Amino acid sequence: MSRPALSTSFMALLRRDFLLAYRRRAELLQPLVFLLVVVTLFPLGVGPSPQLLAKYCAGGNMDCGLTGFGIVTGQPVSI
Amino acid sequence: MLSVSNLSFERYFERVFEPVSFELGTGSLLLVTGANGCGKTTLLRVLAGLLEHSEGELNCRRRPLYAGHNPAIKDDLSVEENIRFLMNFMGQRDTSGNTELISSLCQDVIERVGLAPVAQQEGRTLSAGQRKRCSLSRLLFCDEALWLLDEPYSNLDHEGIVMLDDILKNHLNDGGSCVMTTHGSLRPEGFELQESFMTSGRGSSEWQAA
């Protein structure tokens, strides 16, 4: 026998990581909940004017999506 | 099988250990001893190809099997799942990819390392010695000829030490070879071995091969 093909090892790793993510389901939901909270709070913070929101929301939400992703990978995006 | 001459490794422009030279033939065991922090683990990582050496020559004909001093166990997976993953990830002998054979080999390995009673328990519930046994299980299903074992005896109880010695004996009798580090208190019993004492690159003594 020799070492398995790279694809075999990769599939084993992928399967294990999905299994690990499934074992910690609460952590999977964390970024989504974070995003929902931010999306809700953002207009309350800057004001409900449609012009203002049209200008700032896209950037704000994108940033929060990234931060949420950072939370789940354990490496929050820091600037 | 493994030949090393004047091998050294630098970190931040400073040698981690003094240059080492040795030859390791088939069926032989090299025991690397030395104080804490003298570079034993770094040497093994260089031999395993995880670090690039700075000077000297390293000739390793076949890819080695490296078992680090930290047991690679996922806390959220059971013992069986951990071992099964390792088998799929690193490959296993005598099964040719047959799932049933892999399953029975997995059960066999779990029994041989003495983890049958805790096979379904999560990794987080294991004691330090059980984690070590789980990590060492790879020695039973991989067929690499050269083993690089970093502090394999740490945390093992007497029975575990005897078990590891047996595994090692079989490996050496089959023409395998092994480089093993230890900081001194626990060492393999009843082996013919080469022993080398390592010194830190910050010290002044030379590498001594006995």
Interface residues (C-beta under 8 A of the other chain):
Chain A: M1 S2 R3 P4 T8 S9 M11 A12 L13 R15 R16 L19 L20 R23 R24
Chain B: R63 K74 D76 L77 E81 F85 N88 F89 M90 G91 Q92 R93 D94 S96 D143
